[in-house]
């Protein structure tokens, strides 16, 4: 039998939410109304569908716990708004604004290419021009802030320009899993599947978050197959390669690898300088070449950090009369002295002396343990102490490819964590190289 909730109990529920989940609380919570309590379900009415969506996505468990604490009973909650019927509730996630917004700056014309990203860029252009045919799926991976999102959005922009009526679904992996959970809760799997399996172009960012979500993986597996068999383009991004995503089902790994897997690596110095120069032109500011080089030298891994430093430099110049020089750049970077530049020949010389090896051994093809391990140490130090890309580092070791460098770096990183003697040796090597002694 339905009944109203006492005002004092409802006040206790709101207070519990504010005290225990202040990061979720919103000023409009005071306008929420408990409409009825029936069958162990507390119905709460909000003012509009966006509020209902926020409550469903973020606050369902919080309000349920608050209701249980206030009443001493096992209670679940249901959020609704006036005039919303069952079908509206089932389909609400389809128009919830969860599609990622495209930035007008993230176009192919604004993307700076170099040895670190040339393959990924070329594949992205090919996919945008021939979706479902060139590389399907396209899987782009790399560390944070190296341009994966730029490429994904550039693909969407170009495809949209060529086919303005196309159904492009560009979302985060978290949105996909949240929509799936909502569809299961509401009995709206048909609507969910229609939305994703009828996309002309499915682009999902940070697909690594699919790991350890078995039901979401199952659903995505069938969604992938449906799109692939109908020759609709799938583009995915992650912070690592498919095989390195933990707890990802082997059948998904296999399908991700069936297309093209492209790495976006750390940009080399020349590429970073080109990126900074391009950003200055977008901001319509004049920056001297020595300042551009200083910024690119000190920030060697993250393009977003380059943008952030440039924004700070612009602000500082505006407060200092508009003049930009090397001293102002150092202030923006937060450094007082130039960063020492360490070369791979220096690393090779230092490690060869430490292990009594010839340089030709470290750069040659021999794979004996006495040579392979010091060679991996060199690759590790090169990755940590220089601004070179994986391909450039591999070139110093007999033309080895980037996967060999990645393997060497990861192997030494893991061994360093469990081997105190190796950790001490690496500390000494790094100190020696930084001091130039």
C-alpha positions in Angstrom: 0.0 0.0 0.0 1.3 3.4 -1.0 1.8 6.1 1.6 3.4 9.5 2.0 6.8 9.9 3.7 6.8 12.0 6.9 8.3 15.4 6.4 10.8 14.9 9.3 12.0 11.6 7.7 12.5 13.3 4.3 14.5 16.1 6.0 16.7 13.4 7.7 17.3 11.8 4.3 18.4 15.1 2.7 20.6 15.9 5.7 22.2 12.4 5.4 23.0 13.0 1.8 24.5 16.4 2.4 26.7 15.1 5.3 27.9 11.9 3.8 28.1 12.8 0.1 28.7 16.6 -0.1 30.4 16.2 -3.5 27.1 14.9 -4.9 24.7 17.3 -3.2 23.2 20.1 -5.3 21.3 23.2 -4.3 18.2 22.0 -6.1 17.9 18.9 -3.9 15.6 21.0 -1.5 13.0 21.1 -4.3 12.8 17.3 -4.6 9.6 15.8 -3.4 9.0 12.3 -2.0 5.7 11.3 -3.7 5.1 7.8 -2.2 6.6 4.8 -0.4 5.2 1.5 -1.8 6.6 -2.0 -1.9 9.9 -0.9 -0.4 10.4 1.7 -3.1 10.6 5.4 -2.4 9.5 7.5 -5.4 11.2 10.9 -5.6 10.0 13.6 -8.0 12.4 16.0 -9.6 11.7 19.2 -11.6 12.9 18.0 -15.0 14.5 15.1 -16.9 18.1 16.4 -16.6 17.8 16.3 -12.8 16.4 12.8 -13.0 19.3 11.7 -15.2 21.8 13.2 -12.7 20.1 11.5 -9.8 19.9 8.1 -11.6 23.6 8.2 -12.7 25.2 9.5 -9.5 22.8 9.5 -6.5 20.7 6.3 -6.6 22.9 4.4 -4.0 23.4 7.5 -1.9 19.7 8.2 -1.5 18.9 4.6 -0.9 21.5 4.4 1.9 20.1 7.7 3.4 16.5 6.4 3.2 17.6 3.1 5.0 19.4 5.1 7.7 16.4 7.4 8.3 13.7 4.7 8.3 15.6 1.7 9.6 14.1 -0.3 6.7 15.5 -1.8 3.5 14.4 0.8 0.9 15.3 1.4 -2.7 14.6 4.6 -4.6 13.1 5.6 -7.9 13.5 9.1 -9.5 10.9 10.6 -11.8 9.6 13.9 -13.0 6.1 15.2 -13.5 4.6 14.2 -16.9 7.2 11.5 -17.5 5.7 8.2 -18.7 7.4 4.8 -18.7 8.6 5.0 -22.3 10.2 8.4 -21.6 12.1 6.9 -18.7 13.3 3.9 -20.8 14.5 6.2 -23.6 15.9 9.0 -21.4 19.5 8.0 -21.9 19.2 8.4 -25.7 19.1 12.2 -25.5 21.0 12.9 -22.3 23.7 15.0 -23.9 26.3 12.3 -23.2 27.8 12.4 -26.7 31.3 14.0 -26.3 31.5 17.5 -27.8 33.7 18.1 -30.8 36.2 20.9 -30.5 36.6 23.2 -33.5 40.4 23.1 -32.9 40.7 19.4 -33.2 41.0 19.1 -37.0 43.5 17.2 -39.1 44.8 20.6 -40.3 45.8 21.5 -36.8 47.4 18.1 -35.9 51.2 18.2 -36.0 52.8 15.0 -37.3 56.2 13.5 -36.5 57.9 10.1 -36.1 55.9 9.6 -32.9 52.4 9.7 -34.5 52.7 9.5 -38.3 51.2 6.0 -38.5 48.2 6.9 -36.3 47.6 10.1 -38.2 47.8 8.4 -41.6 45.4 5.7 -40.5 43.0 8.3 -39.0 42.8 10.1 -42.3 42.3 6.9 -44.3 39.4 5.9 -41.9 37.7 9.2 -42.3 37.9 9.0 -46.1 36.9 5.4 -46.4 35.0 4.3 -43.3 34.5 0.6 -42.8 37.0 -0.3 -45.5 40.5 1.1 -44.8 41.1 -0.1 -41.2 38.3 -1.5 -39.2 38.6 -1.3 -36.3 41.2 1.4 -35.8 42.7 1.2 -32.3 44.8 4.2 -31.2 46.8 3.9 -28.0 49.3 6.0 -26.1 49.9 7.8 -22.8 47.8 10.7 -21.6 48.0 14.0 -23.5 49.7 12.9 -26.7 46.9 13.6 -29.2 44.6 10.5 -29.2 41.5 12.7 -28.5 42.6 15.1 -31.2 42.8 12.3 -33.8 39.4 10.9 -32.7 37.7 14.2 -33.0 39.4 15.0 -36.3 38.0 11.7 -37.7 34.5 12.7 -36.6 34.8 16.2 -38.0 36.0 14.9 -41.4 33.4 12.1 -41.6 30.7 14.6 -40.6 31.8 17.0 -43.3 31.6 14.2 -45.9 28.3 12.8 -44.7 26.3 15.4 -42.8 23.4 13.0 -42.3 25.5 10.3 -40.8 24.8 8.9 -37.3 28.1 9.5 -35.5 28.2 8.1 -31.9 31.3 9.6 -30.1 31.3 8.7 -26.4 33.5 7.6 -23.5 33.7 4.0 -22.5 32.2 5.0 -19.1 29.1 6.4 -20.9 28.7 3.2 -22.8 28.8 1.1 -19.6 26.5 3.5 -17.8 24.0 3.4 -20.6 24.1 -0.4 -20.5 23.5 -0.5 -16.8 20.6 1.9 -17.1 19.1 -0.1 -20.0 19.2 -3.3 -17.9 17.6 -1.5 -14.9 14.8 -0.1 -17.0 14.2 -3.0 -19.2 15.3 -0.9 -22.2 17.9 -3.2 -23.8 16.1 -3.0 -27.1 16.4 0.8 -27.2 20.1 0.6 -26.1 21.0 -1.9 -28.8 19.2 0.0 -31.4 21.1 3.2 -30.5 24.6 1.6 -30.7 24.1 -1.0 -33.3 22.6 1.4 -35.9 25.5 3.9 -35.6 27.3 4.7 -38.9 30.4 5.6 -37.0 31.1 4.4 -33.5 34.0 6.2 -31.7 34.8 5.3 -28.1 37.5 7.0 -26.0 39.3 5.2 -23.1 38.1 1.7 -24.0 40.4 0.3 -21.3 37.7 1.0 -18.8 35.8 -1.9 -20.2 38.1 -4.1 -18.2 36.6 -6.2 -15.3 33.1 -5.4 -16.5 32.0 -8.8 -17.7 28.4 -8.0 -18.8 29.5 -4.8 -20.5 32.2 -6.7 -22.3 29.6 -9.2 -23.5 27.3 -6.5 -24.8 30.1 -4.6 -26.5 31.3 -7.8 -28.1 27.9 -8.3 -29.8 27.7 -4.5 -30.7 31.2 -4.7 -32.2 30.2 -7.8 -34.3 27.0 -6.2 -35.6 28.8 -3.0 -36.7 31.8 -4.8 -38.2 29.6 -7.2 -40.2 27.7 -4.3 -41.7 30.9 -2.5 -42.5 30.3 0.4 -40.2 33.5 2.0 -38.9 34.7 1.5 -35.3 37.4 3.7 -33.8 38.7 3.0 -30.3 41.4 4.6 -28.1 43.1 3.5 -24.9 46.2 4.2 -22.8 47.8 0.8 -23.8 47.6 -1.8 -26.5 44.7 -4.3 -26.6 46.8 -7.2 -25.1 47.8 -5.0 -22.2 44.3 -4.1 -21.0 43.8 -6.2 -17.8 40.9 -8.6 -17.6 39.8 -8.0 -21.2 38.3 -11.0 -22.8 40.5 -12.7 -25.4 37.8 -12.6 -28.0 37.8 -8.8 -27.7 41.6 -8.5 -27.8 41.5 -10.6 -31.0 38.9 -8.3 -32.6 40.7 -5.1 -31.6 43.9 -6.5 -33.1 42.1 -7.5 -36.3 42.2 -4.0 -37.7 45.1 -1.6 -37.2 46.6 -0.9 -33.8 48.6 2.4 -33.9 50.8 3.8 -31.2 50.9 7.6 -30.4 54.3 8.0 -28.7 56.0 10.9 -26.9 56.9 13.6 -29.5 60.5 14.3 -30.2 61.9 17.8 -29.6 61.4 18.9 -33.2 57.7 17.8 -33.1 57.1 19.5 -29.8 58.6 22.7 -31.1 56.2 22.5 -34.1 53.3 21.9 -31.7 54.2 24.9 -29.6 54.6 27.1 -32.8 51.1 25.9 -34.0 49.5 26.7 -30.7 51.1 30.2 -30.7 49.5 30.8 -34.1 46.1 29.7 -32.9 46.4 32.1 -30.0 47.7 34.9 -32.4 50.8 35.6 -30.2 54.4 36.2 -31.2 56.9 33.9 -29.4 60.6 34.0 -30.0 62.3 30.8 -31.3 64.4 30.4 -28.2 61.3 30.5 -26.0 59.6 27.9 -28.2 62.7 25.7 -27.8 62.9 26.2 -24.1 59.2 25.2 -23.6 59.6 22.1 -25.9 62.8 21.1 -24.1 61.4 21.2 -20.6 58.1 19.5 -21.3 58.9 16.3 -23.1 55.9 14.0 -22.6 52.5 15.7 -22.5 51.0 18.0 -25.2 48.4 19.3 -22.8 51.2 20.5 -20.5 52.7 22.4 -23.5 49.3 24.1 -24.0 49.0 24.9 -20.3 52.5 26.4 -20.1 51.8 28.5 -23.2 48.5 29.8 -21.6 50.4 30.7 -18.5 53.1 32.4 -20.5 50.5 34.4 -22.4 48.9 35.5 -19.1 52.2 36.5 -17.6 53.1 38.5 -20.7 49.8 40.4 -20.5 50.6 41.4 -16.9 54.2 42.5 -17.8 53.5 44.7 -20.7 53.1 42.1 -23.4 56.8 41.2 -23.8 57.8 37.5 -24.0 61.4 36.5 -23.5 63.4 33.5 -22.2 63.3 34.7 -18.5 59.5 35.0 -18.6 59.4 31.5 -20.2 61.5 30.1 -17.3 59.1 31.7 -14.9 56.1 30.1 -16.6 57.9 26.7 -16.6 58.7 27.1 -12.9 62.4 26.4 -13.4 65.5 28.5 -12.7 68.1 26.7 -14.8 68.1 24.9 -18.1 67.5 21.2 -17.9 70.6 19.1 -18.6 70.5 17.5 -22.0 71.6 13.8 -21.8 72.4 12.0 -25.0 72.2 8.2 -25.8 75.9 8.1 -26.6 76.5 9.3 -23.0 74.2 6.6 -21.7 75.9 3.9 -23.8 79.4 5.0 -22.6 78.4 5.1 -18.9 76.6 1.7 -19.0 79.4 0.0 -21.0 82.0 1.1 -18.5 79.8 -0.1 -15.6 79.4 -3.5 -17.1 82.8 -3.8 -18.9 81.3 -4.1 -22.3 82.1 -2.6 -25.7 79.8 -0.2 -27.4 79.4 -2.5 -30.3 78.1 -5.2 -28.0 75.3 -2.9 -26.7 74.4 -1.8 -30.2 74.8 -5.2 -31.9 72.6 -8.2 -32.4 73.8 -10.5 -29.6 71.2 -11.6 -27.1 73.2 -13.3 -24.4 72.1 -12.4 -20.9 75.4 -10.5 -20.1 74.7 -8.2 -23.0 70.8 -8.1 -23.3 70.3 -6.9 -19.7 72.7 -3.9 -19.9 71.2 -3.1 -23.3 67.7 -3.0 -21.7 69.2 -0.8 -18.9 70.3 1.6 -21.7 66.9 1.6 -23.2 65.3 2.3 -19.8 67.6 5.2 -19.2 67.1 6.6 -22.7 63.3 6.5 -22.2 63.6 8.2 -18.8 66.3 10.8 -19.4 66.1 11.8 -23.1 63.4 13.5 -25.2 63.7 10.9 -28.0 60.8 8.9 -29.3 60.7 5.1 -29.2 61.8 4.8 -32.9 64.7 7.2 -32.3 65.9 5.2 -29.3 65.6 1.9 -31.2 67.7 3.4 -33.9 70.7 3.6 -31.6 70.4 -0.1 -30.8 70.9 -1.7 -34.2 67.6 -0.4 -35.6 65.3 -2.2 -33.2 61.6 -1.3 -33.4 59.6 0.5 -30.8 58.1 -2.7 -29.3 61.6 -3.8 -28.2 62.2 -0.5 -26.5 58.8 -0.7 -24.7 59.6 -4.3 -23.6 63.0 -3.3 -22.3 61.7 -0.3 -20.4 58.9 -2.3 -18.8 61.1 -5.2 -17.8 63.6 -2.9 -16.0 60.8 -1.0 -14.4 59.3 -4.2 -12.9 62.7 -5.6 -11.8 63.6 -2.3 -10.2 60.6 -2.5 -8.0 61.6 -5.8 -6.5 65.4 -5.7 -6.7 67.0 -3.1 -4.3 70.5 -3.7 -5.8 69.2 -2.8 -9.3 67.3 0.2 -8.0 70.5 1.5 -6.4 72.5 0.9 -9.5 70.0 2.8 -11.6 70.0 5.7 -9.2 73.8 5.9 -9.4 73.7 5.7 -13.2 71.1 8.5 -13.4 73.1 10.7 -10.9 76.3 10.1 -12.9 74.6 11.0 -16.2 72.8 14.1 -14.8 76.0 15.4 -13.2 77.9 14.8 -16.4 80.7 12.9 -14.5 
